[in-house]
Amino acid sequence: ANSMQYIFDKVRDNPQRIIFAEGEEEKIIRAAVQWRDNGFGKPILVGRVERVTELMKKMGIHDWQSIEIANAAVSRHVDEYIDYLYPRLQRQGFLYRDVARMVKNDRNIFASCMLALGHGDAMITGVTRNYTVSLDNIRRVIDTRPEEFLFGVTLVVAKGKTLFFADTTVQELPSAEELAHIAVKTAQAARRMGHEPRVALLSFSTFGNPMREKAA
């Protein structure tokens, strides 16, 4: 409870605009309402306005007017997003019309463009699609910093302990240098959350390599 309260207090002191990419899901709508009601910042739901408002009324949410709903079909920024994404993908076999279709029809792509162009501070997705698909879509739009490489951190609070697991989601076979980088950066994240880290390096396998690596 203390760990989570520390996080809540930090977020409340620095309100953020959170883009919820799957804004037509009831679970996501509840999360957006709680984000707003707890004073954490401004939620932005990505979805069809009629569908989202219909769900809110069905769920008994009456003050939904204060929650922004972003719809690619009517967004005044959609051409800006297409013009941003096309130069990134044109050398990968995508025509301009392909990119336009992606921005208008794929909510992860649309939400990632919002984030990349400063129309939000963070993005939440992954309820209706698996981790790999969601991450691949985001990486088409947003690059990591030149001095960094991408890895995932999972925070688990259980039995009086706060555990940070990295990386169980992105890097399957990191090199020794990459493993050291992951350990250092994860320890820094733990310190930012008020913990004094103790690092243990574990192997997820005692025999063989991941199936994904073998297939490649």
matplotlib code that plots the C-alpha trace (Angstrom):
import matplotlib.pyplot as plt

x = [0.0, 2.8, 4.5, 1.3, 0.5, 3.9, 3.3, -0.2, 1.2, 3.9, 1.4, -1.0, 1.7, 2.5, -0.8, -0.4, -2.5, -3.0, -4.1, -6.2, -5.9, -8.7, -11.3, -14.4, -13.7, -15.7, -12.6, -10.7, -13.5, -13.6, -9.8, -10.1, -12.8, -10.8, -7.7, -9.8, -11.6, -8.4, -6.8, -4.1, -4.6, -6.6, -7.7, -8.1, -10.1, -9.5, -12.7, -15.9, -17.6, -21.1, -19.9, -18.0, -20.7, -23.3, -21.2, -20.7, -24.4, -24.9, -22.3, -24.0, -21.3, -23.1, -20.2, -18.5, -18.4, -15.1, -13.4, -11.8, -12.7, -10.3, -11.7, -9.4, -12.4, -13.0, -9.7, -8.3, -4.8, -5.2, -3.4, -0.6, -0.2, -0.2, 2.4, 4.5, 4.3, 4.7, 8.4, 9.1, 7.5, 7.9, 11.1, 9.5, 7.1, 4.2, 2.4, 0.9, -2.6, -1.4, -0.2, -3.4, -5.4, -3.2, -3.6, -7.4, -8.2, -5.6, -6.1, -2.6, -1.1, -3.4, -2.7, 1.1, 1.0, -0.8, 1.9, 4.8, 3.5, 2.9, -0.9, -0.5, 2.1, 1.7, -0.2, -2.0, -2.9, -2.9, -6.4, -7.6, -4.3, -1.3, 1.9, 3.9, 1.4, 0.8, 4.5, 5.2, 2.6, 4.0, 7.6, 6.5, 5.7, 8.1, 11.8, 13.8, 16.4, 19.7, 21.7, 19.0, 17.4, 14.0, 13.2, 10.2, 9.8, 7.1, 6.3, 4.8, 3.7, 3.0, 3.6, 5.0, 7.6, 8.0, 9.7, 10.9, 11.2, 13.2, 13.1, 10.3, 8.6, 11.0, 14.6, 14.7, 18.5, 20.3, 24.1, 26.2, 26.4, 22.6, 21.9, 24.1, 22.2, 18.9, 20.0, 21.3, 18.3, 15.9, 17.7, 17.4, 13.7, 13.4, 15.2, 12.9, 10.0, 11.6, 13.2, 16.8, 17.4, 19.1, 19.8, 19.6, 20.2, 18.1, 17.8, 14.3, 15.5, 17.9, 17.9, 17.7, 16.7, 13.3, 11.1, 11.0, 14.8, 14.9, 12.2, 14.3]
y = [0.0, 2.4, 1.7, 2.4, 5.5, 6.9, 6.4, 8.0, 11.0, 11.5, 11.4, 13.7, 16.3, 16.1, 15.6, 14.0, 13.7, 10.0, 8.6, 5.4, 3.8, 1.3, 3.9, 1.8, -0.9, -0.6, -1.5, 1.4, 3.9, 3.1, 3.5, 6.9, 8.1, 7.0, 8.8, 12.0, 11.6, 10.9, 14.1, 12.4, 14.4, 14.5, 11.3, 11.1, 8.2, 7.0, 5.8, 6.7, 9.5, 8.0, 4.5, 5.9, 8.2, 5.4, 3.1, 5.9, 6.4, 2.7, 2.5, 5.3, 7.9, 11.3, 13.7, 12.3, 15.7, 16.5, 13.5, 14.1, 11.6, 11.5, 10.0, 9.6, 10.1, 13.6, 14.7, 17.9, 16.5, 13.4, 14.8, 16.0, 12.4, 10.9, 13.4, 12.6, 8.8, 8.5, 9.5, 6.9, 4.1, 5.0, 3.0, 0.0, -0.6, 1.6, 3.9, 7.2, 5.7, 2.7, 5.1, 7.1, 3.8, 2.8, 6.2, 6.3, 2.7, 1.5, 3.0, 2.1, 3.9, 6.9, 7.1, 6.7, 9.6, 11.7, 10.9, 11.5, 15.0, 16.1, 15.7, 13.6, 12.7, 8.9, 6.1, 3.0, 0.0, -3.8, -4.8, -6.1, -7.0, -8.9, -7.3, -8.0, -6.6, -3.5, -2.8, -3.4, -0.8, 1.7, 1.2, 2.1, 5.6, 6.2, 5.6, 5.0, 7.6, 7.3, 6.3, 3.8, 0.6, -0.7, -3.0, -3.7, -3.4, -5.1, -3.9, -6.4, -5.5, -8.7, -10.1, -6.9, -6.6, -4.5, -6.4, -5.0, -7.6, -6.7, -7.7, -10.3, -8.6, -7.3, -8.5, -12.3, -12.9, -9.8, -9.6, -9.1, -5.3, -5.1, -7.1, -4.7, -1.8, -3.3, -3.9, -0.3, 1.4, -0.8, 0.0, 3.7, 3.3, 1.6, 4.4, 7.0, 5.2, 5.3, 1.9, 0.8, -1.8, -5.2, -6.8, -10.5, -11.9, -14.9, -17.1, -17.8, -21.1, -23.9, -25.5, -24.2, -20.9, -19.2, -20.6, -17.2, -17.1, -20.6, -19.6, -16.6]
z = [0.0, 0.8, -2.5, -4.5, -2.4, -3.2, -6.9, -6.7, -4.8, -7.4, -10.3, -8.5, -8.1, -11.8, -13.7, -17.1, -20.3, -20.7, -24.1, -23.7, -27.1, -26.6, -25.6, -26.6, -23.9, -20.6, -18.6, -20.2, -19.7, -16.0, -15.8, -17.6, -15.2, -12.2, -13.6, -13.8, -10.5, -8.6, -9.9, -11.8, -15.0, -18.2, -19.8, -23.6, -25.0, -28.6, -30.2, -32.0, -30.1, -30.4, -29.2, -26.3, -25.1, -25.4, -23.2, -20.7, -20.4, -20.1, -17.3, -15.4, -16.0, -16.3, -16.2, -19.3, -21.0, -19.3, -20.8, -24.3, -27.0, -30.0, -33.2, -36.3, -38.5, -37.4, -35.8, -37.2, -36.7, -38.8, -41.9, -39.6, -38.3, -41.8, -42.9, -39.9, -40.3, -44.1, -44.2, -41.5, -43.5, -47.2, -47.5, -45.9, -48.8, -47.5, -49.9, -48.7, -48.9, -46.8, -44.1, -44.2, -43.8, -40.8, -39.0, -39.6, -38.8, -36.2, -32.8, -31.6, -34.6, -34.1, -30.4, -31.0, -33.4, -30.8, -28.3, -30.8, -31.7, -28.2, -28.0, -24.9, -22.3, -22.1, -23.7, -22.4, -24.6, -24.6, -23.5, -26.9, -28.5, -27.2, -26.1, -29.2, -31.7, -29.6, -29.2, -32.9, -33.9, -31.4, -32.7, -36.2, -34.9, -31.9, -31.7, -28.6, -27.6, -29.6, -26.4, -25.2, -26.3, -25.6, -22.7, -20.4, -16.7, -14.7, -11.2, -8.8, -5.2, -3.2, 0.3, 1.6, -1.1, -4.3, -7.1, -10.4, -13.2, -16.3, -19.1, -19.5, -22.4, -25.1, -25.0, -25.3, -25.5, -24.3, -24.6, -21.4, -22.1, -22.7, -19.6, -17.5, -19.1, -18.2, -14.6, -14.1, -15.6, -13.7, -10.4, -11.3, -11.8, -8.4, -6.7, -8.4, -6.7, -3.3, -3.1, -2.5, -5.2, -4.7, -8.1, -8.9, -12.4, -13.4, -16.5, -17.8, -19.3, -18.2, -21.7, -25.2, -26.7, -27.2, -30.0, -31.6, -31.9, -33.4, -36.0, -37.0]

ax = plt.figure().add_subplot(projection="3d")
ax.plot(x, y, z, "-o")
ax.set_aspect("equal")
plt.show()
